[in-house]
Amino acid sequence: MAVSNGKRRQPSLAQLRAFAAVAEHLHFRDAAAAIGMSQPALSGAVAALEETLGVTLLERTTRKVLLSPAGERLAVRAKAVLDAVGELLEEAEAVRAPFTGTLRLGVIPTVAPYLLPTVLRLVHERYPDLDLQVHEEQTASLIDGLATGRLDLLLLAVPLGVPGITELPLFDEDFVLVTPLDHWLGGREGIPREALKELNLLLLDEGHCLRDQALEICRDAGRGLTGAGRSPSAEGGDGRRAGAPVTTTAAGLSTLVQLVAGGLGCTLLPRTALKLETTRSSQLLTGYFADPAPSRRVALAMRAGAARGAEYEELAGALREALRVLPVRVVDRGRVP
């Protein structure tokens, strides 16, 4: 086939954006609304792109819009081009003015209520031109959001062990045992981890990293974790029950603590959550583990090689200083590979 030496026409970004929106929504009105373009303008942009490329991208009927075989292939390419342009603009913005523009921060539910006041105060005072947007989600959703570019930075428990993500450690915090008033471990210090083998332990639902951390602590204590949980009535009057299975009963820490106050069992809380969650009831006691107490590490996480990586590292350093007022052990170190 002969190839023309003439200058080849190039599609515009507006045309690619219009086509990508239609490919995603398969509806002209919804696509136009999604990208803030009028429906006639969007339809014209897609038609112009088809003329420029010399292929039919869409199959239009009176009831719906379908991608042609060529459209399915080129929709992937169009999205890649738009993503690359977005990254270019992000890098240019970062170079032009640090700590300006939008920062989309993802936070896990077992961190958000206890650390966000400190984070928001720091950003307000030190980075007033930064538009901080907070998204509270479970760990798996946050990691996906970071990978796809939906989120810029995460605040969560680590290690993640995910390639392509750089962790900026902030602090370590101990777990404490929260019990009903009449429990044999209530108010005690120096509790051995092995005591977990005898407890009716209440944990968060599947999907929360705090649940996984608590289960790992139980494994380290030599506790078997089979079974879905038995009735709390199987416990003795002082809360002892050898070999009791783990019972999952709550979607959030506040509910979990109220169940403990009602005498249904015990739970593990990170130290940063203790003050807020236990002051809501007078029917609770707190027990502290012997050193080294079970703990978790909380960090910021970013995409490896992120355009704003230097900003995120500076933010991590500022957060370490701000968090020293909390009952945590600040990690005085830089990034973890």
Backbone hydrogen bonds in HBPLUS format (Angstrom, degrees):
<---DONOR---> <-ACCEPTOR-->    atom                        ^
c    i                          cat <-CA-CA->   ^        H-A-AA   ^      H-
h    n   atom  resd res      DA  || num        DHA   H-A  angle D-A-AA Bond
n    s   type  num  typ     dist DA aas  dist angle  dist       angle   num
A0016-LEU N   A0012-SER O   3.05 MM   4  6.42 162.2  2.09 150.8 155.3     1
A0017-ARG N   A0013-LEU O   2.78 MM   4  5.95 159.2  1.83 151.9 158.0     2
A0018-ALA N   A0014-ALA O   2.97 MM   4  6.10 154.7  2.04 142.6 149.2     3
A0019-PHE N   A0015-GLN O   2.96 MM   4  6.20 164.0  1.99 151.7 155.9     4
A0020-ALA N   A0016-LEU O   2.86 MM   4  6.01 162.8  1.89 150.9 155.9     5
A0021-ALA N   A0017-ARG O   3.05 MM   4  6.17 152.8  2.12 142.0 148.8     6
A0022-VAL N   A0018-ALA O   3.08 MM   4  6.37 158.2  2.13 148.0 153.6     7
A0023-ALA N   A0019-PHE O   2.83 MM   4  6.05 159.4  1.87 152.9 159.3     8
A0024-GLU N   A0020-ALA O   3.01 MM   4  6.17 142.4  2.15 139.0 148.4     9
A0025-HIS N   A0021-ALA O   2.96 MM   4  6.16 165.1  1.98 152.2 155.8    10
A0026-LEU N   A0022-VAL O   2.60 MM   4  5.04 150.0  1.69 144.1 151.4    11
A0031-ALA N   A0027-HIS O   2.94 MM   4  5.99 157.4  1.99 149.4 156.6    12
A0032-ALA N   A0028-PHE O   2.90 MM   4  5.98 161.6  1.94 149.3 154.2    13
A0033-ALA N   A0029-ARG O   3.03 MM   4  6.26 159.1  2.07 148.4 153.8    14
A0034-ALA N   A0030-ASP O   2.99 MM   4  6.13 149.1  2.09 142.6 151.1    15
A0035-ILE N   A0031-ALA O   3.28 MM   4  6.58 145.5  2.41 148.4 155.0    16
A0037-MET N   A0032-ALA O   2.92 MM   5  4.88 164.5  1.94 145.4 146.8    17
A0036-GLY N   A0033-ALA O   3.43 MM   3  5.08 159.2  2.48  94.5 100.4    18
A0042-LEU N   A0038-SER O   2.95 MM   4  6.19 156.6  2.01 152.6 159.4    19
A0043-SER N   A0039-GLN O   2.94 MM   4  6.12 166.1  1.96 154.9 158.4    20
A0044-GLY N   A0040-PRO O   2.92 MM   4  6.09 155.4  1.98 146.2 153.1    21
A0045-ALA N   A0041-ALA O   2.92 MM   4  6.12 149.0  2.02 143.6 152.0    22
A0046-VAL N   A0042-LEU O   3.03 MM   4  6.31 158.7  2.08 154.4 158.9    23
A0047-ALA N   A0043-SER O   3.04 MM   4  6.24 160.3  2.08 145.7 151.4    24
A0048-ALA N   A0044-GLY O   2.88 MM   4  6.05 152.9  1.96 144.1 151.7    25
A0049-LEU N   A0045-ALA O   2.97 MM   4  6.18 147.6  2.08 140.7 149.5    26
A0050-GLU N   A0046-VAL O   2.97 MM   4  6.28 155.9  2.03 149.4 155.6    27
A0051-GLU N   A0047-ALA O   3.02 MM   4  6.31 152.9  2.10 144.4 151.7    28
A0052-THR N   A0048-ALA O   2.88 MM   4  6.11 155.3  1.94 145.3 152.5    29
A0053-LEU N   A0049-LEU O   2.90 MM   4  6.08 162.9  1.93 154.1 157.7    30
A0054-GLY N   A0050-GLU O   2.80 MM   4  5.66 134.5  2.01 137.4 149.8    31
A0068-SER N   A0057-LEU O   2.96 MM  11  5.33 176.0  1.96 129.2 130.5    32
A0059-GLU N   A0066-LEU O   2.70 MM   7  5.02 166.0  1.72 150.9 153.8    33
A0066-LEU N   A0059-GLU O   3.00 MM   7  5.02 162.1  2.03 142.6 148.1    34
A0061-THR N   A0064-LYS O   3.07 MM   3  5.47 153.3  2.14 168.2 175.6    35
A0071-GLY N   A0068-SER O   2.97 MM   3  4.77 110.4  2.47  91.5 108.9    36
A0072-GLU N   A0068-SER O   2.90 MM   4  6.22 150.7  1.99 157.7 164.3    37
A0073-ARG N   A0069-PRO O   3.34 MM   4  6.64 157.8  2.39 143.9 148.5    38
A0074-LEU N   A0070-ALA O   2.92 MM   4  6.13 167.9  1.93 157.1 160.8    39
A0075-ALA N   A0071-GLY O   2.86 MM   4  5.76 139.3  2.02 143.1 152.1    40
A0078-ALA N   A0074-LEU O   2.82 MM   4  6.03 159.5  1.86 151.7 157.5    41
A0079-LYS N   A0075-ALA O   3.04 MM   4  6.21 160.0  2.08 145.5 150.1    42
A0080-ALA N   A0076-VAL O   3.11 MM   4  6.35 155.0  2.17 143.6 150.4    43
A0081-VAL N   A0077-ARG O   2.99 MM   4  6.29 156.3  2.05 152.4 158.4    44
A0082-LEU N   A0078-ALA O   3.01 MM   4  6.28 163.0  2.04 151.8 156.1    45
A0083-ASP N   A0079-LYS O   2.85 MM   4  6.04 155.2  1.91 149.9 157.1    46
A0084-ALA N   A0080-ALA O   2.98 MM   4  6.16 155.2  2.04 143.9 150.5    47
A0085-VAL N   A0081-VAL O   2.97 MM   4  6.27 153.3  2.05 147.8 155.1    48
A0086-GLY N   A0082-LEU O   2.91 MM   4  6.13 153.5  1.98 144.1 151.6    49
A0087-GLU N   A0083-ASP O   2.96 MM   4  6.26 151.3  2.04 146.8 154.1    50
A0088-LEU N   A0084-ALA O   2.98 MM   4  6.24 151.5  2.06 143.4 151.4    51
A0089-LEU N   A0085-VAL O   2.96 MM   4  6.26 160.4  2.00 152.0 156.4    52
A0090-GLU N   A0086-GLY O   2.91 MM   4  6.11 151.9  1.99 143.9 152.2    53
A0091-GLU N   A0087-GLU O   2.94 MM   4  6.14 160.9  1.97 149.1 153.4    54
A0092-ALA N   A0088-LEU O   2.98 MM   4  6.21 159.0  2.02 148.6 154.7    55
A0093-GLU N   A0089-LEU O   2.91 MM   4  6.09 153.9  1.98 145.0 152.0    56
A0094-ALA N   A0090-GLU O   2.94 MM   4  6.19 156.1  2.00 147.4 153.9    57
A0095-VAL N   A0091-GLU O   2.99 MM   4  6.21 159.2  2.03 151.0 155.8    58
A0096-ARG N   A0092-ALA O   2.96 MM   4  6.04 153.1  2.03 143.0 151.0    59
A0097-ALA N   A0093-GLU O   3.06 MM   4  6.19 164.8  2.08 154.6 156.3    60
A0131-ASP N   A0101-GLY O   2.75 MM  30  5.72 168.7  1.77 169.8 166.3    61
A0103-LEU N   A0131-ASP O   2.90 MM  28  6.03 159.8  1.94 146.1 145.3    62
A0133-GLN N   A0103-LEU O   2.89 MM  30  6.07 171.1  1.89 153.8 154.8    63
A0152-ASP N   A0104-ARG O   2.89 MM  48  5.17 161.5  1.92 140.3 146.3    64
A0153-LEU N   A0104-ARG O   3.26 MM  49  6.46 159.4  2.31 152.5 151.3    65
A0105-LEU N   A0133-GLN O   2.74 MM  28  5.97 151.3  1.82 161.1 170.9    66
A0135-HIS N   A0105-LEU O   2.81 MM  30  6.11 152.8  1.89 159.0 161.0    67
A0106-GLY N   A0153-LEU O   2.82 MM  47  6.24 162.9  1.84 157.4 161.5    68
A0155-LEU N   A0106-GLY O   2.73 MM  49  6.12 145.3  1.85 160.5 172.4    69
A0107-VAL N   A0135-HIS O   2.84 MM  28  6.13 157.4  1.89 151.3 155.1    70
A0137-GLU N   A0107-VAL O   3.03 MM  30  6.26 146.4  2.15 145.2 155.7    71
A0108-ILE N   A0155-LEU O   3.39 MM  47  6.89 150.6  2.48 165.8 167.7    72
A0111-VAL N   A0108-ILE O   3.08 MM   3  5.56 160.9  2.12 120.2 123.0    73
A0112-ALA N   A0108-ILE O   2.98 MM   4  6.04 165.3  2.00 163.8 168.7    74
A0114-TYR N   A0111-VAL O   3.09 MM   3  5.67 138.2  2.27 118.7 130.0    75
A0115-LEU N   A0111-VAL O   3.02 MM   4  5.96 149.1  2.12 165.8 173.9    76
A0116-LEU N   A0112-ALA O   3.07 MM   4  5.36 155.4  2.13 141.6 147.7    77
A0118-THR N   A0115-LEU O   3.02 MM   3  5.52 121.6  2.37 113.8 127.1    78
A0119-VAL N   A0115-LEU O   3.01 MM   4  6.29 162.6  2.04 153.7 159.4    79
A0120-LEU N   A0116-LEU O   2.75 MM   4  5.77 177.5  1.75 162.7 163.3    80
A0121-ARG N   A0117-PRO O   3.08 MM   4  6.06 155.7  2.14 137.4 144.4    81
A0122-LEU N   A0118-THR O   3.02 MM   4  6.14 159.0  2.06 146.1 151.9    82
A0123-VAL N   A0119-VAL O   2.98 MM   4  6.23 167.8  2.00 156.3 159.0    83
A0124-HIS N   A0120-LEU O   2.92 MM   4  6.01 160.7  1.95 146.9 152.8    84
A0125-GLU N   A0121-ARG O   3.00 MM   4  6.12 157.9  2.05 147.3 152.8    85
A0126-ARG N   A0122-LEU O   2.81 MM   4  5.79 168.9  1.82 158.3 162.0    86
A0127-TYR N   A0123-VAL O   2.86 MM   4  4.84 141.9  2.01 121.9 133.8    87
A0130-LEU N   A0127-TYR O   3.10 MM   3  5.59 166.7  2.12 120.8 123.8    88
A0142-LEU N   A0138-GLN O   3.03 MM   4  6.29 155.7  2.09 154.5 162.3    89
A0143-ILE N   A0139-THR O   2.93 MM   4  6.19 164.7  1.95 162.3 165.2    90
A0144-ASP N   A0140-ALA O   3.11 MM   4  6.30 159.0  2.15 144.3 150.0    91
A0145-GLY N   A0141-SER O   2.89 MM   4  6.10 156.0  1.95 145.2 152.3    92
A0146-LEU N   A0142-LEU O   2.88 MM   4  6.18 149.0  1.98 150.8 158.9    93
A0147-ALA N   A0143-ILE O   3.00 MM   4  6.21 160.2  2.04 148.1 153.3    94
A0148-THR N   A0144-ASP O   2.97 MM   4  6.17 153.4  2.05 152.1 158.6    95
A0150-ARG N   A0145-GLY O   2.85 MM   5  4.80 119.0  2.23 148.6 156.4    96
A0151-LEU N   A0145-GLY O   2.96 MM   6  5.15 153.0  2.04 120.7 116.7    97
A0149-GLY N   A0146-LEU O   3.30 MM   3  5.22 149.3  2.40  96.5 105.3    98
A0154-LEU N   A0301-ALA O   2.90 MM 147  4.94 152.8  1.98 143.7 150.7    99
A0301-ALA N   A0154-LEU O   2.91 MM 147  4.94 142.2  2.06 130.1 136.3   100
A0156-LEU N   A0299-ALA O   3.07 MM 143  5.78 160.0  2.11 165.9 167.8   101
A0299-ALA N   A0156-LEU O   2.91 MM 143  5.78 166.7  1.93 166.4 166.5   102
A0158-VAL N   A0297-ARG O   2.93 MM 139  5.69 157.4  1.98 147.1 153.1   103
A0304-ALA N   A0164-GLY O   2.85 MM 140  5.16 172.4  1.85 133.3 133.0   104
A0166-THR N   A0302-MET O   2.80 MM 136  5.38 160.3  1.84 161.8 166.5   105
A0302-MET N   A0166-THR O   2.94 MM 136  5.38 160.7  1.97 152.8 158.3   106
A0336-VAL N   A0167-GLU O   2.88 MM 169  5.45 173.2  1.88 164.7 166.5   107
A0168-LEU N   A0300-LEU O   2.68 MM 132  4.98 171.8  1.69 157.6 157.7   108
A0300-LEU N   A0168-LEU O   2.98 MM 132  4.98 164.5  2.00 139.5 137.2   109
A0170-LEU N   A0298-VAL O   2.94 MM 128  5.81 158.4  1.99 147.3 148.7   110
A0331-VAL N   A0170-LEU O   2.85 MM 161  5.41 170.3  1.86 127.4 130.7   111
A0171-PHE N   A0298-VAL O   3.25 MM 127  5.62 160.2  2.30 148.5 153.7   112
A0298-VAL N   A0171-PHE O   2.92 MM 127  5.62 165.9  1.94 166.2 170.9   113
A0172-ASP N   A0329-ARG O   2.87 MM 157  5.11 156.6  1.93 136.3 142.3   114
A0329-ARG N   A0172-ASP O   2.79 MM 157  5.11 171.2  1.80 161.3 163.6   115
A0173-GLU N   A0296-ARG O   2.94 MM 123  5.64 157.6  2.00 160.2 167.6   116
A0296-ARG N   A0173-GLU O   2.94 MM 123  5.64 150.8  2.02 154.5 162.4   117
A0271-ARG N   A0174-ASP O   3.00 MM  97  5.84 142.9  2.15 170.5 176.6   118
A0175-PHE N   A0294-PRO O   2.78 MM 119  5.70 155.4  1.84 157.6 152.5   119
A0176-VAL N   A0269-LEU O   2.84 MM  93  5.43 157.5  1.89 154.3 161.0   120
A0269-LEU N   A0176-VAL O   2.98 MM  93  5.43 160.8  2.01 151.3 157.6   121
A0177-LEU N   A0287-GLY O   2.90 MM 110  4.85 163.6  1.92 150.8 151.5   122
A0287-GLY N   A0177-LEU O   2.68 MM 110  4.85 166.0  1.70 151.3 155.9   123
A0178-VAL N   A0267-THR O   2.89 MM  89  5.38 173.8  1.89 160.0 161.9   124
A0267-THR N   A0178-VAL O   3.08 MM  89  5.38 153.1  2.16 145.9 153.4   125
A0179-THR N   A0285-LEU O   2.87 MM 106  5.27 168.1  1.88 151.9 155.9   126
A0285-LEU N   A0179-THR O   2.90 MM 106  5.27 153.5  1.97 148.2 151.6   127
A0183-HIS N   A0180-PRO O   3.28 MM   3  5.54 165.4  2.30 116.4 117.4   128
A0186-GLY N   A0183-HIS O   3.13 MM   3  5.22 158.0  2.18 106.7 113.5   129
A0184-TRP N   A0238-ASP O   3.13 MM  54  5.40 159.7  2.18 155.6 149.3   130
A0188-ARG N   A0185-LEU O   3.21 MM   3  5.57 167.2  2.23 130.3 130.4   131
A0288-TYR N   A0188-ARG O   2.87 MM 100  6.35 158.0  1.92 152.5 158.9   132
A0191-ILE N   A0288-TYR O   2.92 MM  97  6.00 174.2  1.93 145.0 143.4   133
A0290-ALA N   A0191-ILE O   2.84 MM  99  5.19 157.2  1.90 131.0 128.8   134
A0195-ALA N   A0192-PRO O   3.03 MM   3  5.75 162.8  2.06 118.9 124.1   135
A0196-LEU N   A0193-ARG O   2.93 MM   3  5.83 167.0  1.94 127.9 131.5   136
A0197-LYS N   A0194-GLU O   3.07 MM   3  5.75 162.2  2.10 117.6 122.7   137
A0198-GLU N   A0195-ALA O   3.06 MM   3  5.68 165.5  2.08 118.1 122.7   138
A0199-LEU N   A0196-LEU O   3.46 MM   3  5.40 173.3  2.46 108.3 108.4   139
A0243-GLY N   A0197-LYS O   3.02 MM  46  5.67 135.2  2.23 148.9 160.5   140
A0241-ARG N   A0198-GLU O   2.73 MM  43  4.78 135.2  1.93 131.2 140.9   141
A0266-CYS N   A0200-ASN O   2.95 MM  66  6.21 161.7  1.98 159.6 165.3   142
A0247-THR N   A0201-LEU O   2.96 MM  46  5.96 168.4  1.98 170.0 172.5   143
A0202-LEU N   A0266-CYS O   2.69 MM  64  5.82 170.4  1.70 171.8 174.1   144
A0203-LEU N   A0247-THR O   3.10 MM  44  6.43 147.8  2.21 146.1 153.6   145
A0249-THR N   A0203-LEU O   3.33 MM  46  6.42 155.8  2.39 161.4 161.8   146
A0205-ASP N   A0250-ALA O   2.87 MM  45  5.89 122.9  2.21 158.4 168.3   147
A0208-HIS N   A0205-ASP O   3.46 MM   3  6.42 164.8  2.49 141.8 143.0   148
A0211-ARG N   A0208-HIS O   3.12 MM   3  5.44 132.3  2.36 103.4 114.9   149
A0213-GLN N   A0209-CYS O   2.91 MM   4  6.23 155.2  1.97 151.5 158.6   150
A0214-ALA N   A0210-LEU O   2.95 MM   4  6.13 158.0  2.00 144.9 150.4   151
A0215-LEU N   A0211-ARG O   2.93 MM   4  6.19 158.2  1.98 152.7 158.8   152
A0216-GLU N   A0212-ASP O   2.99 MM   4  6.20 150.4  2.08 143.2 151.1   153
A0217-ILE N   A0213-GLN O   3.01 MM   4  6.32 149.7  2.11 144.9 153.0   154
A0218-CYS N   A0214-ALA O   2.99 MM   4  6.32 152.3  2.07 145.8 153.3   155
A0219-ARG N   A0215-LEU O   2.92 MM   4  6.25 152.8  1.99 146.6 154.0   156
A0220-ASP N   A0216-GLU O   2.95 MM   4  6.23 157.1  2.00 148.1 153.9   157
A0221-ALA N   A0217-ILE O   3.03 MM   4  6.30 135.4  2.24 138.1 150.2   158
A0221-ALA N   A0218-CYS O   3.05 MM   3  4.98 126.2  2.35  92.4 107.0   159
A0223-ARG N   A0218-CYS O   2.97 MM   5  5.34 164.8  1.99 150.7 148.1   160
A0222-GLY N   A0219-ARG O   2.92 MM   3  5.08 158.3  1.97 106.4 113.0   161
A0234-ALA N   A0231-SER O   3.08 MM   3  5.99 173.6  2.08 127.5 129.3   162
A0235-GLU N   A0232-PRO O   3.05 MM   3  5.70 169.5  2.06 121.6 124.7   163
A0236-GLY N   A0240-ARG O   3.06 MM   4  5.47 174.6  2.07 157.5 159.1   164
A0239-GLY N   A0236-GLY O   3.11 MM   3  5.34 165.5  2.13 111.6 115.7   165
A0244-ALA N   A0241-ARG O   3.21 MM   3  5.61 141.4  2.37 144.3 136.1   166
A0256-LEU N   A0252-GLY O   3.09 MM   4  6.29 159.1  2.14 148.2 154.8   167
A0257-VAL N   A0253-LEU O   2.92 MM   4  6.11 161.0  1.95 155.9 158.6   168
A0258-GLN N   A0254-SER O   3.17 MM   4  6.41 153.9  2.24 143.1 150.1   169
A0259-LEU N   A0255-THR O   3.01 MM   4  6.29 147.0  2.12 149.2 158.1   170
A0260-VAL N   A0256-LEU O   3.12 MM   4  6.50 147.3  2.23 143.3 152.2   171
A0261-ALA N   A0257-VAL O   2.92 MM   4  6.26 158.4  1.97 149.2 155.1   172
A0262-GLY N   A0258-GLN O   3.00 MM   4  6.23 135.2  2.21 135.4 147.0   173
A0264-LEU N   A0259-LEU O   3.13 MM   5  5.71 164.8  2.15 158.9 155.2   174
A0263-GLY N   A0260-VAL O   2.87 MM   3  5.18 162.1  1.91 114.5 118.4   175
A0273-ALA N   A0270-PRO O   2.95 MM   3  5.58 148.1  2.05 118.3 127.4   176
A0274-LEU N   A0271-ARG O   3.15 MM   3  5.17 149.7  2.25 102.8 111.7   177
A0277-GLU N   A0273-ALA O   3.08 MM   4  6.03 166.9  2.10 159.5 163.7   178
A0278-THR N   A0274-LEU O   2.96 MM   4  5.77 163.3  1.99 153.8 157.8   179
A0306-ALA N   A0303-ARG O   3.02 MM   3  5.27 136.8  2.21 143.5 135.1   180
A0309-GLY N   A0306-ALA O   2.98 MM   3  4.93 153.1  2.05 117.2 114.8   181
A0311-GLU N   A0308-ARG O   3.01 MM   3  5.35 120.7  2.37 106.3 120.9   182
A0312-TYR N   A0308-ARG O   3.04 MM   4  6.40 158.2  2.09 155.0 161.8   183
A0313-GLU N   A0309-GLY O   2.97 MM   4  6.24 152.3  2.05 150.2 157.5   184
A0314-GLU N   A0310-ALA O   3.04 MM   4  6.26 152.5  2.12 141.2 148.7   185
A0315-LEU N   A0311-GLU O   2.82 MM   4  6.11 156.1  1.87 151.8 158.9   186
A0316-ALA N   A0312-TYR O   2.90 MM   4  6.12 151.7  1.98 142.3 149.8   187
A0317-GLY N   A0313-GLU O   3.06 MM   4  6.33 155.0  2.12 144.6 150.4   188
A0318-ALA N   A0314-GLU O   3.01 MM   4  6.32 156.7  2.06 149.3 155.4   189
A0319-LEU N   A0315-LEU O   2.87 MM   4  6.09 153.2  1.94 149.3 157.1   190
A0320-ARG N   A0316-ALA O   2.96 MM   4  6.22 153.9  2.03 148.1 154.6   191
A0321-GLU N   A0317-GLY O   3.37 MM   4  6.68 156.9  2.43 144.4 148.7   192
A0322-ALA N   A0318-ALA O   3.07 MM   4  6.35 159.6  2.11 146.5 152.4   193
A0323-LEU N   A0319-LEU O   2.86 MM   4  5.95 146.0  1.97 154.8 162.7   194
A0324-ARG N   A0321-GLU O   3.38 MM   3  5.61 166.7  2.39 107.9 111.7   195
A0326-LEU N   A0323-LEU O   3.05 MM   3  5.57 164.7  2.07 117.3 122.2   196
A0328-VAL N   A0326-LEU O   2.77 MM   2  5.53 138.0  1.94 107.9  94.7   197
